[in-house]
Amino acid sequence: MNAKKTAAEKAVEYIKDGMTVGLGTGSTAYWAIRRIGERVQEGLNIRAIATSRASEELAVELGIAMMSSSEAVELDLTIDGADEVDRSWSLIKGGGGALLREKIVASISKQLIIIVDESKVKERLGGFALPVEVIPFGYEITMRQLSATGCTPVLRMLEGKPYWTDNGNYIVDCDYGDILHPSQLAIRINAIPGVVDNGLFVGMAGQVIVGYGDGTVKQLERRGSE
Ligand SMILES: O=C[C@H](O)[C@H](O)[C@H](O)COP(=O)(O)O
């Protein structure tokens, strides 16, 4: 069974006619967009905004009506994946480089539903190196400053060149080991001038749906807050 697909399809059940919807990015969000496309073909009437060019292209191809960012004041629901989620629903996102648009869209969503397969659920964040979006100018300086926050920063590369985000920036993947206080770390990272944003999403998820290899899906129970 495809655990990502089952989690995604469960989340799409929360979409009702007339809603405005944020479309996430990545291999799990892909299945949600596909399912939304099917429901649109069946008559569901929604308007959506995507968190990456790739998701936007897919949505348009599937006939989903898109809205511009000037129209998107508040969204009813956003469905997105994550690289890691802990028991208090703090997240690491940005493995696919879309963290900035994802955070902007999540910030105007009344509800953010996170969809993951069971391998992404962790007791502590940090097994996945934290993606940080940085501006290209002075990135070596920014990387040294990131290093001083306690991580090993690595510039993300693609085909021998720095990876470019949809926003024309770089991604630095920062390995911190166990992240004990995600919200404090997020503030420290974002205080560095060359940093645009980081992939820690704390207090943003409203629901986490986990897909399992046996075909079942469960809501992740929330234990405490960060
Ligand atoms: O930048 C990408 C996003 O944050 C993704 O939602 C995240 O990396 C999870 O992607 P996937 O569902 O492909 O594991």
The ligand as a MOL file (V3000), in Angstrom:
LIG
                    3D

  0  0  0     0  0            999 V3000
M  V30 BEGIN CTAB
M  V30 COUNTS 14 13 0 0 0
M  V30 BEGIN ATOM
M  V30 1 O 9.8780 21.5410 0.3370 0
M  V30 2 C 9.1510 20.5630 0.3820 0
M  V30 3 C 8.1290 20.3060 1.3680 0
M  V30 4 O 8.3260 20.8530 2.6230 0
M  V30 5 C 7.6290 18.8770 1.4300 0
M  V30 6 O 6.3200 18.9500 1.9160 0
M  V30 7 C 8.4530 17.9800 2.3040 0
M  V30 8 O 9.7980 17.9990 1.8740 0
M  V30 9 C 7.9340 16.5430 2.2800 0
M  V30 10 O 8.0490 16.0360 0.9980 0
M  V30 11 P 7.6790 14.5490 0.6490 0
M  V30 12 O 6.2020 14.4090 0.8360 0
M  V30 13 O 8.1160 14.3820 -0.7820 0
M  V30 14 O 8.4700 13.6520 1.5600 0
M  V30 END ATOM
M  V30 BEGIN BOND
M  V30 1 2 1 2
M  V30 2 1 2 3
M  V30 3 1 3 4
M  V30 4 1 3 5
M  V30 5 1 5 6
M  V30 6 1 5 7
M  V30 7 1 7 8
M  V30 8 1 7 9
M  V30 9 1 9 10
M  V30 10 1 10 11
M  V30 11 2 11 12
M  V30 12 1 11 13
M  V30 13 1 11 14
M  V30 END BOND
M  V30 END CTAB
M  END
